[in-house]
């Protein structure tokens, strides 16, 4: 999909310095949980673009007439999760949006997305919790198993993670290095399924080490590197 102006439906806080933007699904938008989009905003007269990974479980095709068919996977809105850096050039602007404002959306992009796997093992660092919770919710809704390992000293989406746990998913949150947390090591040793890893470069390095120590091969993971931390 080429860049399209979409309407902001809602902006809500989901953690410390973290917001979720609910965006209206544009016509012919076809994405999967775990993919990312390019978001454009006009900040002080300058066009600024950044990439954000989808964090909603239902992010599928919207019909060309503007309607959506949820029976075929359609959804009227989709969500991105934004970590707000007060010194950032786009994230504070996004956090200040209100319902009815618009942003530019281009995409989706990325190959690290959910394809209906019967069991998923999701490792998330920092903003990687967005795609992890979206994929986890989708997998559980499909009747599949989900394991979420989330590393952050100021966690976001805690309500959705609790709900995932209540629905039978295994959820481990830690503020320690993955390899130093016995709960993480034990969970990964017992986990089976498609691996997904989302986070900044240093987290991917830590995840690779933790997976290797637990008998997994990082090369088997669908991984998205968010760049330097």
Legacy VTK file of the C-alpha trace (Angstrom):
# vtk DataFile Version 3.0
C-alpha trace
ASCII
DATASET POLYDATA
POINTS 229 float
0.000 0.000 0.000
1.333 3.446 -0.913
1.308 6.169 1.710
-2.212 7.012 2.840
-3.518 9.553 5.306
-5.369 7.731 8.084
-7.432 9.010 10.983
-6.323 8.605 14.583
-9.159 7.007 16.527
-7.542 7.099 19.975
-4.270 7.569 21.858
-3.840 5.973 25.264
-1.029 5.475 27.745
0.021 1.836 28.066
3.111 2.256 30.236
5.762 4.697 31.344
6.605 6.946 28.362
4.651 4.596 26.113
1.441 5.173 24.177
-0.675 3.102 21.824
-2.184 4.766 18.771
-5.367 3.258 17.385
-5.491 4.080 13.681
-8.285 3.704 11.164
-7.582 0.878 8.735
-7.198 2.295 5.211
-8.736 0.587 2.175
-6.788 -2.387 0.790
-4.532 -2.519 3.857
-3.338 -6.097 4.304
-0.986 -6.705 7.216
-0.194 -9.379 9.770
0.692 -9.135 13.467
4.437 -8.602 13.658
4.823 -6.519 10.521
5.646 -2.817 10.672
4.517 0.358 8.957
6.126 3.675 8.155
4.437 6.567 9.942
4.801 10.135 8.709
4.015 13.291 10.636
4.391 16.996 9.919
6.404 18.384 12.826
7.071 22.134 12.762
6.577 22.102 9.005
8.974 19.205 8.426
7.908 15.760 7.257
9.373 13.098 9.553
8.993 9.343 9.093
9.710 6.467 11.436
8.861 2.767 11.505
6.568 1.235 14.109
5.592 -2.393 14.495
1.942 -3.355 14.724
0.736 -4.307 18.186
-2.837 -5.410 17.491
-3.914 -9.039 16.996
-6.363 -8.270 14.195
-4.631 -6.325 11.459
-5.990 -7.559 8.205
-7.427 -6.406 4.939
-9.908 -3.547 4.766
-12.171 -3.555 1.747
-11.673 -1.021 -1.034
-15.066 0.541 -0.322
-13.869 1.474 3.156
-15.816 -1.241 4.955
-14.263 -4.170 6.777
-15.371 -7.770 6.970
-14.388 -9.201 10.326
-15.635 -12.634 9.310
-12.732 -12.702 6.843
-10.236 -11.142 9.226
-11.033 -7.508 8.581
-10.589 -4.941 11.326
-11.735 -1.332 11.368
-8.640 -0.188 13.237
-5.090 -1.280 13.915
-2.638 -0.302 16.621
0.972 0.727 16.930
2.853 1.097 20.201
5.179 4.089 20.517
7.951 4.500 23.048
8.067 8.230 23.712
11.516 9.807 23.843
11.103 13.385 25.133
14.051 14.362 22.918
12.738 12.443 19.920
11.639 14.115 16.720
8.429 12.171 16.036
7.365 10.171 19.091
6.392 13.199 21.265
4.353 14.534 18.350
2.571 11.185 18.000
1.864 11.087 21.734
0.169 14.481 21.435
-2.241 13.377 18.689
-5.958 13.379 19.414
-8.906 11.533 17.940
-9.628 12.962 14.494
-6.040 13.944 13.694
-4.348 12.233 10.767
-0.977 10.613 10.116
0.594 9.171 6.984
0.875 5.386 6.807
2.908 3.369 4.315
3.371 -0.389 4.262
3.229 -2.959 5.704
6.802 -4.215 5.690
8.742 -7.024 7.311
8.919 -10.805 7.244
8.875 -11.506 11.007
5.136 -11.979 11.325
2.623 -14.550 12.567
1.462 -17.104 9.992
-0.879 -19.222 12.069
1.830 -21.305 13.749
0.351 -23.757 16.279
2.809 -22.718 18.980
4.698 -19.441 19.355
7.578 -18.412 21.629
7.966 -14.647 21.769
10.984 -12.802 23.190
10.526 -9.057 23.516
12.754 -6.280 24.760
11.463 -2.756 25.369
9.143 -1.701 22.526
9.247 -5.267 21.197
6.377 -5.955 23.585
4.013 -4.434 20.997
4.323 -7.130 18.336
4.809 -9.810 20.996
1.518 -9.108 22.734
-0.321 -8.761 19.427
0.964 -12.107 18.137
0.343 -13.756 21.498
-3.270 -12.601 21.511
-3.803 -13.755 17.944
-2.294 -17.187 18.638
-4.397 -17.712 21.766
-7.529 -16.591 19.929
-6.704 -19.200 17.285
-6.530 -21.884 19.993
-2.737 -22.146 19.878
-0.060 -22.111 22.574
1.886 -18.925 23.354
4.925 -18.155 25.485
5.960 -14.523 26.049
9.286 -13.560 27.628
9.480 -9.793 28.089
12.492 -7.851 29.383
12.020 -4.240 30.497
12.546 -2.249 33.685
9.400 -0.195 32.948
6.979 -2.663 31.357
4.142 -1.629 29.054
0.895 -3.393 28.098
0.767 -5.083 31.506
-3.029 -5.390 31.358
-2.875 -7.270 28.060
-0.072 -9.485 29.334
-2.111 -10.358 32.436
-5.091 -11.150 30.226
-2.909 -13.405 28.089
-1.769 -15.250 31.194
-5.367 -15.628 32.363
-6.204 -17.182 28.987
-3.532 -19.851 29.341
-0.431 -18.280 27.813
2.888 -18.476 29.639
4.074 -14.938 30.412
7.406 -14.136 32.075
8.412 -10.529 32.692
11.854 -9.574 33.949
13.975 -6.486 34.459
17.162 -8.573 34.508
19.374 -9.821 31.713
17.685 -12.833 30.123
20.568 -15.205 30.813
20.612 -14.142 34.496
16.956 -14.895 35.214
16.281 -18.518 36.186
12.568 -18.182 35.361
13.503 -17.122 31.830
16.017 -19.944 31.431
13.558 -22.553 32.687
10.749 -21.224 30.518
12.906 -21.264 27.403
14.227 -24.758 28.132
10.652 -26.066 28.185
9.263 -23.921 25.347
8.599 -25.311 21.875
7.254 -23.606 18.781
8.090 -20.881 16.314
10.512 -18.365 17.817
9.910 -14.624 17.430
12.365 -12.002 18.720
11.693 -8.242 18.726
13.801 -5.451 20.168
16.864 -3.288 19.813
20.163 -4.760 18.653
21.570 -5.376 22.140
18.422 -7.261 23.129
18.676 -9.494 20.065
22.249 -10.320 21.075
21.084 -11.184 24.595
18.196 -13.224 23.229
20.528 -15.198 20.975
22.708 -16.062 23.985
19.730 -17.046 26.150
18.216 -19.170 23.399
21.500 -20.973 22.755
21.881 -21.765 26.461
18.333 -23.173 26.425
18.893 -25.424 23.423
17.358 -23.226 20.724
18.894 -21.946 17.504
18.478 -18.202 16.956
18.699 -18.853 13.214
15.244 -20.455 13.458
13.706 -17.272 14.867
11.684 -14.672 13.044
13.518 -11.624 14.361
13.091 -7.878 13.924
15.989 -5.618 14.879
14.781 -2.145 15.883
18.297 -0.735 15.492
20.735 0.629 18.094
19.218 1.274 21.515
LINES 1 230
229 0 1 2 3 4 5 6 7 8 9 10 11 12 13 14 15 16 17 18 19 20 21 22 23 24 25 26 27 28 29 30 31 32 33 34 35 36 37 38 39 40 41 42 43 44 45 46 47 48 49 50 51 52 53 54 55 56 57 58 59 60 61 62 63 64 65 66 67 68 69 70 71 72 73 74 75 76 77 78 79 80 81 82 83 84 85 86 87 88 89 90 91 92 93 94 95 96 97 98 99 100 101 102 103 104 105 106 107 108 109 110 111 112 113 114 115 116 117 118 119 120 121 122 123 124 125 126 127 128 129 130 131 132 133 134 135 136 137 138 139 140 141 142 143 144 145 146 147 148 149 150 151 152 153 154 155 156 157 158 159 160 161 162 163 164 165 166 167 168 169 170 171 172 173 174 175 176 177 178 179 180 181 182 183 184 185 186 187 188 189 190 191 192 193 194 195 196 197 198 199 200 201 202 203 204 205 206 207 208 209 210 211 212 213 214 215 216 217 218 219 220 221 222 223 224 225 226 227 228
